[in-house]
Amino acid sequence: MKLKNATWALADQALVSGSSFLLNVLLARLLGLEQFGIYSLLLLAHLFCAGLQNAIIISPMMTLGQKSQNGYYANVLLMQAVLAASLGLVMYFSLLLIINYTTALVSASFSLFIVAKQLHEFMRKYFYARAQSKYHFSFTLDSVYLVVAVPIIIYLSVHKQLTLNSVFFTLCFALTASLFSLIMFRGHMGFGFGCPKASIGRIAKKHYSFGKWLTAQLIIQWIGTNYYYVVAAAVFGPVATGALKAAQNIAGAINVLFLAIENVVPAQASKIFFQQGNEQFNIYLTRIFLCGVGLTLAVSVVIAFSSEWLMPLVYGDEYRQYAPLLVSYSFYYVIIFLPLLLRIKLRSLEFTRPIFTSYIITFVMSLLIAKFVISHLGLHGAILGMSVQQIVATIWLYVACSKSEKQRVVI
């Protein structure tokens, strides 16, 4: 990747992460705790849809697009349009039939948001897939989205018109505006609609073959990660999910470090392993582990000791009573750092089955203990349950790493 492209890619990722944090803070303050809780529950559904899109459309496109015939991207765009429309319809009827917290108007606005978000994300990743100095197009998409969405949300709040349906209609409008901004780049799209050499049936079959196991992994990971928020809402109402997500939004700043490690360490660790051997490989990962744990712990301690004034400062006095959740979350992120490096190590050793098994473990544990710990320990029980899952996964991955090192012979 050229340095210029890498710079645009990093800037775009920073913009996406920053805009997500900013929107969550704004909506938590302006919607109120209960409405923000419903919004957070709906975003869990969005994350599931985004995962399906990544498994079925984007991940295959990032790999297959470079070696496919003319017309490939045009057909994938059509597949994406069908998927987006299908998910929008499924979300609309699911919200009407299953969830009691939403009205028909909220269901409609959220469904439109799902469709627009799918198309927006597809275009972002399309420019990454094409790679031909088009990374700044993705940055433009995300910039327009943020510049349009934030002022409208603030305006609606000032005029007392901010509701769940107005939020999702606003986000949908901002996403659509960002897509229309691509008109200025229409000469650089290169979808290949005039080159119908690639069969859409054959492409769909390839995408299915590529993505079916990713889809299974998505379902397992989504439940293992998000089931606690759903159970918390079922036991205590959407206020519980709003409080948990508000605390996680602040503590989640530590994720910046995790993203940096995921982007840099795997390639460097593999290089050291194959060029310098197992000993230097372990020394490198140990050094990363000590630095990472130290930095994560330091940030967690600062967040924990600042929680009493940080929660009301960021979200308002309504959230002050939930400051202890921020303490729990800050140390939860220390715990989830541990399996991160073990997964990187196993990938370098080309032994990935234990990683998938660890997701199954967290999936099963979520189903077994989530309701019990939340019913008996409240919202702290949700964070405790997630922490226990990560500790068990860490032990499993550590044992797998030890076995893999003993069995592997490095030539």
C-alpha positions as semicolon CSV with decimal commas, in nm:
position;residue;x (nm);y (nm);z (nm)
1;M;0,000;0,000;0,000
2;K;0,140;0,341;-0,090
3;L;0,213;0,580;0,194
4;K;-0,052;0,822;0,067
5;N;-0,314;0,547;0,064
6;A;-0,209;0,431;0,410
7;T;-0,247;0,785;0,542
8;W;-0,598;0,816;0,396
9;A;-0,689;0,472;0,534
10;L;-0,574;0,566;0,885
11;A;-0,751;0,901;0,865
12;D;-1,071;0,729;0,753
13;Q;-1,055;0,476;1,037
14;A;-0,996;0,755;1,288
15;L;-1,292;0,946;1,145
16;V;-1,520;0,640;1,164
17;S;-1,421;0,563;1,524
18;G;-1,442;0,927;1,629
19;S;-1,779;0,986;1,464
20;S;-1,923;0,674;1,626
21;F;-1,809;0,795;1,970
22;L;-1,937;1,148;1,907
23;L;-2,279;1,032;1,787
24;N;-2,318;0,798;2,085
25;V;-2,232;1,078;2,329
26;L;-2,469;1,322;2,159
27;L;-2,757;1,077;2,149
28;A;-2,702;0,956;2,507
29;R;-2,723;1,317;2,628
30;L;-3,003;1,435;2,401
31;L;-3,234;1,132;2,384
32;G;-3,235;1,046;2,752
33;L;-3,141;0,717;2,913
34;E;-3,442;0,505;2,819
35;Q;-3,456;0,617;2,456
36;F;-3,079;0,578;2,426
37;G;-3,122;0,225;2,560
38;I;-3,370;0,145;2,282
39;Y;-3,136;0,306;2,031
40;S;-2,851;0,086;2,161
41;L;-3,064;-0,228;2,128
42;L;-3,148;-0,137;1,770
43;L;-2,779;-0,081;1,698
44;L;-2,715;-0,439;1,809
45;A;-2,948;-0,546;1,527
46;H;-2,755;-0,316;1,293
47;L;-2,427;-0,479;1,400
48;F;-2,571;-0,819;1,313
49;C;-2,674;-0,694;0,969
50;A;-2,330;-0,539;0,922
51;G;-2,173;-0,872;1,013
52;L;-2,384;-1,053;0,754
53;Q;-2,282;-0,797;0,495
54;N;-1,916;-0,843;0,583
55;A;-1,940;-1,223;0,564
56;I;-2,144;-1,250;0,244
57;I;-2,042;-0,943;0,043
58;I;-1,741;-0,747;0,166
59;S;-1,492;-1,011;0,282
60;P;-1,533;-1,216;-0,038
61;M;-1,510;-0,898;-0,248
62;M;-1,184;-0,791;-0,082
63;T;-1,030;-1,127;-0,174
64;L;-1,200;-1,230;-0,499
65;G;-1,224;-0,891;-0,663
66;Q;-0,856;-0,872;-0,751
67;K;-0,868;-1,190;-0,956
68;S;-1,215;-1,175;-1,112
69;Q;-1,343;-1,096;-1,460
70;N;-1,476;-0,766;-1,590
71;G;-1,821;-0,694;-1,456
72;Y;-1,749;-0,856;-1,119
73;Y;-1,802;-0,539;-0,914
74;A;-2,121;-0,450;-1,101
75;N;-2,270;-0,787;-1,011
76;V;-2,154;-0,760;-0,650
77;L;-2,320;-0,418;-0,629
78;L;-2,647;-0,577;-0,744
79;M;-2,606;-0,852;-0,485
80;Q;-2,544;-0,587;-0,219
81;A;-2,858;-0,398;-0,321
82;V;-3,065;-0,715;-0,288
83;L;-2,912;-0,796;0,051
84;A;-2,969;-0,441;0,179
85;A;-3,334;-0,439;0,069
86;S;-3,392;-0,785;0,218
87;L;-3,238;-0,691;0,552
88;G;-3,440;-0,370;0,559
89;L;-3,764;-0,563;0,514
90;V;-3,667;-0,827;0,770
91;M;-3,581;-0,558;1,025
92;Y;-3,906;-0,373;0,965
93;F;-4,133;-0,673;1,020
94;S;-3,917;-0,815;1,300
95;L;-3,936;-0,492;1,498
96;L;-4,311;-0,471;1,451
97;L;-4,374;-0,833;1,552
98;I;-4,109;-0,903;1,815
99;I;-3,995;-0,588;1,994
100;N;-4,239;-0,395;2,211
101;Y;-4,025;-0,081;2,240
102;T;-4,073;0,046;1,885
103;T;-4,356;0,196;1,683
104;A;-4,427;0,150;1,312
105;L;-4,256;0,483;1,238
106;V;-3,941;0,386;1,430
107;S;-3,941;0,047;1,255
108;A;-3,967;0,220;0,917
109;S;-3,693;0,475;0,990
110;F;-3,459;0,208;1,129
111;S;-3,517;-0,016;0,827
112;L;-3,432;0,269;0,591
113;F;-3,122;0,337;0,800
114;I;-3,017;-0,028;0,760
115;V;-3,050;-0,006;0,380
116;A;-2,859;0,322;0,356
117;K;-2,589;0,205;0,597
118;Q;-2,536;-0,114;0,400
119;L;-2,488;0,077;0,075
120;H;-2,264;0,334;0,244
121;E;-2,041;0,065;0,394
122;F;-2,029;-0,121;0,064
123;M;-1,900;0,188;-0,115
124;R;-1,639;0,248;0,156
125;K;-1,501;-0,101;0,119
126;Y;-1,536;-0,097;-0,260
127;F;-1,282;0,184;-0,277
128;Y;-1,050;-0,016;-0,051
129;A;-1,092;-0,321;-0,272
130;R;-1,008;-0,126;-0,588
131;A;-0,710;0,033;-0,407
132;Q;-0,609;0,245;-0,706
133;S;-0,548;0,567;-0,511
134;K;-0,918;0,581;-0,419
135;Y;-0,889;0,570;-0,041
136;H;-0,972;0,941;-0,015
137;F;-1,314;0,864;-0,165
138;S;-1,395;0,659;0,146
139;F;-1,280;0,949;0,363
140;T;-1,510;1,181;0,168
141;L;-1,807;0,947;0,224
142;D;-1,755;0,941;0,600
143;S;-1,684;1,314;0,623
144;V;-2,008;1,407;0,446
145;Y;-2,203;1,166;0,668
146;L;-2,069;1,327;0,986
147;V;-2,098;1,686;0,864
148;V;-2,463;1,635;0,766
149;A;-2,578;1,420;1,062
150;V;-2,440;1,608;1,364
151;P;-2,582;1,958;1,292
152;I;-2,927;1,818;1,215
153;I;-2,932;1,613;1,537
154;I;-2,832;1,920;1,740
155;Y;-3,094;2,133;1,559
156;L;-3,368;1,878;1,631
157;S;-3,266;1,865;1,996
158;V;-3,270;2,244;2,035
159;H;-3,620;2,252;1,887
160;K;-3,741;1,960;2,104
161;Q;-3,802;1,737;1,804
162;L;-3,538;1,472;1,865
163;T;-3,695;1,127;1,883
164;L;-3,585;0,779;1,783
165;N;-3,755;0,799;1,446
166;S;-3,612;1,147;1,375
167;V;-3,265;1,018;1,468
168;F;-3,281;0,727;1,225
169;F;-3,438;0,940;0,950
170;T;-3,155;1,190;1,003
171;L;-2,886;0,923;0,987
172;C;-3,051;0,777;0,676
173;F;-3,058;1,121;0,514
174;A;-2,691;1,181;0,602
175;L;-2,589;0,843;0,461
176;T;-2,784;0,912;0,142
177;A;-2,620;1,254;0,113
178;S;-2,278;1,092;0,146
179;L;-2,365;0,850;-0,134
180;F;-2,479;1,137;-0,358
181;S;-2,149;1,311;-0,289
182;L;-1,987;1,036;-0,496
183;I;-2,137;1,193;-0,808
184;M;-1,828;1,412;-0,822
185;F;-1,621;1,092;-0,851
186;R;-1,850;0,915;-1,098
187;G;-1,573;0,895;-1,356
188;H;-1,361;0,691;-1,114
189;M;-1,617;0,429;-1,011
190;G;-1,522;0,157;-1,258
191;F;-1,796;-0,093;-1,169
192;G;-1,790;-0,235;-1,520
193;F;-2,162;-0,234;-1,600
194;G;-2,073;-0,234;-1,967
195;C;-1,864;-0,548;-1,933
196;P;-2,112;-0,829;-1,851
197;K;-1,857;-1,110;-1,871
198;A;-1,899;-1,227;-1,515
199;S;-2,205;-1,439;-1,433
200;I;-2,393;-1,317;-1,127
201;G;-2,493;-1,676;-1,045
202;R;-2,134;-1,793;-1,043
203;I;-2,024;-1,493;-0,836
204;A;-2,305;-1,550;-0,586
205;K;-2,199;-1,915;-0,553
206;K;-1,838;-1,811;-0,488
207;H;-1,948;-1,558;-0,227
208;Y;-2,165;-1,819;-0,057
209;S;-1,880;-2,069;-0,049
210;F;-1,646;-1,803;0,089
211;G;-1,885;-1,659;0,343
212;K;-2,086;-1,949;0,485
213;W;-1,841;-2,024;0,765
214;L;-1,788;-1,655;0,831
215;T;-2,165;-1,628;0,875
216;A;-2,164;-1,912;1,128
217;Q;-1,879;-1,743;1,313
218;L;-2,070;-1,412;1,305
219;I;-2,375;-1,566;1,474
220;I;-2,163;-1,727;1,745
221;Q;-1,959;-1,412;1,809
222;W;-2,262;-1,182;1,805
223;I;-2,446;-1,386;2,065
224;G;-2,131;-1,435;2,275
225;T;-2,070;-1,060;2,277
226;N;-2,415;-0,902;2,279
227;Y;-2,648;-1,146;2,452
228;Y;-2,585;-0,980;2,789
229;Y;-2,725;-0,648;2,664
230;V;-3,038;-0,818;2,536
231;V;-3,091;-1,004;2,864
232;A;-3,028;-0,686;3,064
233;A;-3,302;-0,514;2,865
234;A;-3,535;-0,810;2,916
235;V;-3,478;-0,808;3,295
236;F;-3,450;-0,436;3,373
237;G;-3,582;-0,264;3,060
238;P;-3,399;-0,063;2,792
239;V;-3,258;0,175;3,056
240;A;-3,019;-0,104;3,154
241;T;-2,882;-0,137;2,803
242;G;-2,850;0,240;2,775
243;A;-2,646;0,257;3,096
244;L;-2,420;-0,033;2,995
245;K;-2,360;0,107;2,648
246;A;-2,292;0,457;2,779
247;A;-2,024;0,324;3,014
248;Q;-1,879;0,101;2,742
249;N;-1,859;0,396;2,502
250;I;-1,614;0,576;2,734
251;A;-1,411;0,272;2,840
252;G;-1,404;0,164;2,476
253;A;-1,149;0,438;2,408
254;I;-0,898;0,166;2,499
255;N;-1,002;-0,006;2,176
256;V;-0,777;0,237;1,989
257;L;-0,479;0,048;2,133
258;F;-0,634;-0,288;2,040
259;L;-0,694;-0,174;1,681
260;A;-0,334;-0,055;1,655
261;I;-0,208;-0,393;1,778
262;E;-0,436;-0,581;1,536
263;N;-0,310;-0,369;1,247
264;V;0,064;-0,392;1,324
265;V;0,154;-0,689;1,542
266;P;0,025;-0,991;1,341
267;A;0,239;-0,922;1,034
268;Q;0,546;-0,835;1,240
269;A;0,503;-1,139;1,468
270;S;0,475;-1,375;1,170
271;K;0,784;-1,220;1,011
272;I;0,989;-1,265;1,328
273;F;0,866;-1,621;1,375
274;F;0,963;-1,737;1,027
275;Q;1,287;-1,539;1,003
276;Q;1,425;-1,552;1,358
277;G;1,260;-1,853;1,515
278;N;1,039;-1,934;1,810
279;E;1,255;-1,779;2,081
280;Q;1,265;-1,430;1,930
281;F;0,897;-1,466;1,841
282;N;0,807;-1,525;2,206
283;I;1,034;-1,242;2,322
284;Y;0,861;-1,002;2,082
285;L;0,511;-1,105;2,192
286;T;0,610;-1,088;2,559
287;R;0,736;-0,734;2,509
288;I;0,413;-0,636;2,333
289;F;0,215;-0,805;2,611
290;L;0,393;-0,617;2,890
291;C;0,369;-0,281;2,713
292;G;0,006;-0,341;2,615
293;V;-0,109;-0,457;2,958
294;G;0,078;-0,170;3,123
295;L;-0,078;0,091;2,897
296;T;-0,425;-0,065;2,915
297;L;-0,406;-0,087;3,294
298;A;-0,286;0,274;3,321
299;V;-0,574;0,405;3,109
300;S;-0,819;0,182;3,298
301;V;-0,704;0,317;3,635
302;V;-0,743;0,677;3,514
303;I;-1,094;0,605;3,383
304;A;-1,191;0,419;3,701
305;F;-1,076;0,698;3,935
306;S;-1,241;0,960;3,712
307;S;-1,572;0,776;3,678
308;E;-1,767;0,979;3,938
309;W;-1,728;1,301;3,743
310;L;-1,658;1,159;3,397
311;M;-2,000;0,994;3,341
312;P;-2,206;1,306;3,427
313;L;-1,958;1,529;3,243
314;V;-1,994;1,331;2,920
315;Y;-2,362;1,234;2,940
316;G;-2,528;1,456;3,202
317;D;-2,648;1,409;3,561
318;E;-2,900;1,142;3,460
319;Y;-2,606;0,901;3,418
320;R;-2,424;0,984;3,745
321;Q;-2,569;0,685;3,930
322;Y;-2,418;0,451;3,671
323;A;-2,059;0,569;3,723
324;P;-1,964;0,239;3,899
325;L;-2,034;0,060;3,570
326;L;-1,752;0,262;3,417
327;V;-1,516;0,125;3,682
328;S;-1,618;-0,233;3,600
329;Y;-1,588;-0,174;3,227
330;S;-1,245;-0,014;3,253
331;F;-1,099;-0,331;3,407
332;Y;-1,298;-0,555;3,174
333;Y;-1,089;-0,412;2,891
334;V;-0,773;-0,519;3,072
335;I;-0,909;-0,873;3,076
336;I;-1,002;-0,879;2,706
337;F;-0,649;-0,770;2,614
338;L;-0,519;-1,112;2,723
339;P;-0,683;-1,332;2,456
340;L;-0,605;-1,072;2,188
341;L;-0,234;-1,156;2,181
342;L;-0,297;-1,527;2,216
343;R;-0,514;-1,518;1,902
344;I;-0,237;-1,333;1,719
345;K;0,013;-1,595;1,833
346;L;-0,205;-1,884;1,716
347;R;-0,253;-1,723;1,375
348;S;0,125;-1,686;1,342
349;L;0,159;-2,055;1,428
350;E;-0,108;-2,131;1,166
351;F;-0,322;-2,304;1,428
352;T;-0,658;-2,128;1,418
353;R;-0,906;-2,396;1,526
354;P;-0,875;-2,305;1,897
355;I;-0,974;-1,948;1,809
356;F;-1,304;-2,065;1,662
357;T;-1,351;-2,300;1,959
358;S;-1,300;-2,009;2,198
359;Y;-1,588;-1,825;2,028
360;I;-1,807;-2,132;2,078
361;I;-1,710;-2,136;2,448
362;T;-1,814;-1,772;2,497
363;F;-2,132;-1,838;2,298
364;V;-2,234;-2,132;2,519
365;M;-2,139;-1,951;2,840
366;S;-2,349;-1,649;2,739
367;L;-2,656;-1,866;2,696
368;L;-2,594;-2,051;3,023
369;I;-2,503;-1,776;3,269
370;A;-2,622;-1,440;3,133
371;K;-2,970;-1,442;3,285
372;F;-2,846;-1,584;3,617
373;V;-2,570;-1,329;3,679
374;I;-2,781;-1,034;3,565
375;S;-3,084;-1,139;3,773
376;H;-2,873;-1,188;4,087
377;L;-2,600;-0,923;4,048
378;G;-2,767;-0,659;3,835
379;L;-2,583;-0,470;3,564
380;H;-2,245;-0,543;3,722
381;G;-2,335;-0,909;3,674
382;A;-2,342;-0,853;3,298
383;I;-1,985;-0,719;3,300
384;L;-1,877;-0,993;3,541
385;G;-2,024;-1,260;3,314
386;M;-1,846;-1,119;3,009
387;S;-1,522;-1,102;3,209
388;V;-1,548;-1,465;3,320
389;Q;-1,604;-1,569;2,959
390;Q;-1,288;-1,389;2,851
391;I;-1,085;-1,547;3,132
392;V;-1,205;-1,895;3,032
393;A;-1,128;-1,818;2,666
394;T;-0,782;-1,696;2,768
395;I;-0,708;-2,021;2,953
396;W;-0,827;-2,223;2,655
397;L;-0,613;-2,025;2,409
398;Y;-0,308;-2,039;2,637
399;V;-0,329;-2,419;2,660
400;A;-0,372;-2,434;2,281
401;C;-0,063;-2,214;2,230
402;S;0,144;-2,439;2,456
403;K;0,035;-2,753;2,272
404;S;0,095;-2,595;1,932
405;E;0,450;-2,490;2,021
406;K;0,535;-2,839;2,139
407;Q;0,394;-3,006;1,827
408;R;0,529;-2,765;1,566
409;V;0,865;-2,829;1,407
410;V;1,018;-2,521;1,251
411;I;1,232;-2,599;0,951
